[in-house]
Amino acid sequence: MHVLSVGSEAVPFVKTGGLGDVCGALPDPLAKRGHRVTTVLPLYRGIDRTRHGITDTGKAVRIHMGGKTVTGTIWHSRATGHDTYLIGCPAYWDRPELYGDAAGDYPDNAERFSFFARAALSLCLELGLLPDVIHNHDWQAALVPVYLREQPGVYGALAGTGTVQTIHNLAYQGRFDNAAREALDLPDRALTMAGLEFYGQLNFLKGGLMYADAITTVSPTYAKEIQHEETGCGLDGVLRHRHDALTGIVNGIDTALWDPEHDSQLIARFSLAHPEARKANREALIKEFGLSSGTGPVIGMVGRLVEQKGASLLLESLEALVRMEVRLAILGSGDPHLEQDFVQAARKYPGYVGLVIGFDGALSRRIYAGCDLFLMPSRFEPCGLSQLIAMRYGAPPIVHRVGGLADTVHPYHPPHARDATGFAFNRFSTDALLACVGQALSAFGKAKVFERIRKNGMARDSSWAQSAAAYEEVYHKTRKVADMRLRERLHPDA
Ligand code: ADP
């Protein structure tokens, strides 16, 4: 099968979070199963053309956008071993950030990503690609199935193509003021409740959810959670309506990219069979973060400093954690207010709260490899990759038991470690968090128990193999739906 993967981020070209990891990692395991994956990305300013061997194909797409024509140049790279096409358009992508700056989201995001969706489809026509399935990621690509169906005059050649919409995080929906409709060139019916309309606004993700042949999200538990009012971010009704088309598939990690045995960023490399060198990473981490000496564990945290990740919950718990002699090594960036609160906490608890504000891939690896435990107290978590990486690097995670965290971390139930890979708490409260950390500390004090938990995590298969098989199944189903749709269109009375 030929799958066109359309998303706004993909490793190694550009990444701000898990979306980039997933779009970058999926092509390999799908190719191993005999499929061809072509990726489409915006050519942002920050993408290094030389490093990724990106060349101009000399071809272009021209998109009619609310009365003007915008040209997208088509660039190509084989850096990943698969085809990646990057759509050049300096007016939209030549900016310091991907989606917005300190002042907020870029005001023309609706126009930018409407262009992106149309350019991805037009690129197929221009290059003569006829994918079997187009796999769209998050709101930035969610208009692809909408245009495919609503502009048959333009995209008729792709009418038999199946579409899959993946929700990586339902909290980000691409909601815009109704005024943005001018730039979209969609017929009125696409802007009603049966399409993008959402409480008087336009909602790109909702469009994708209404029009796609199949919907996936990144863990089975999250697939259930988002159908409930409290956790459905306003789209629970839509998701219940499309319940039959919705599948939860847990993310994997690229186990070649995330491998403590071959990770050149580590002070010393180690593996499940030879874990001894892990100690050197731990000592280096303690030094690097200026942590005090002690016998208790070092708890690592890597992630966006935002409410979703439980940043406030952690701030509220810090004093008690310090009293428990816990030392923290935190790397993150995000909400400026929360960043500021963490900076103040680091000043208040020197030696206990080590902090680096920023996005630093190499440092993140040193944290995964050096910390004893990894904290992920997310309020909600569609899947989460950090806990998978932490387990592979020998740091049992402490998690709030929601979404993908519930699906991937087997909690320790004292006294036996058995198949436990980490620690989990159910209620989103400081008390529950502290009790769970207390449980982790007590396990840390029992060398045999802790080693078993650590080893269980390192041995866990977090590769993409199983998930790729599950996506393949969704693609096959999608093809059937698309074939039926095409037959109905060609023979409406049959
Ligand atoms: P999300 O996509 O919600 O941010 P995930 O756990 O799914 O969270 O994925 C986060 C990915 O981004 C992981 O690979 C993690 O290591 C990485 N990451 C997050 N914050 C940072 C940071 N400040 N520096 C380096 N890597 C980071």
Residues whose N, C-alpha, C, O or C-beta is under 5 A from the ligand:
A	BS01	ADP	T16 G17 G18 L19 V302 G303 R304 L331 G332 S333 G358 F359 D360 G361 S364 G384 L385 S386
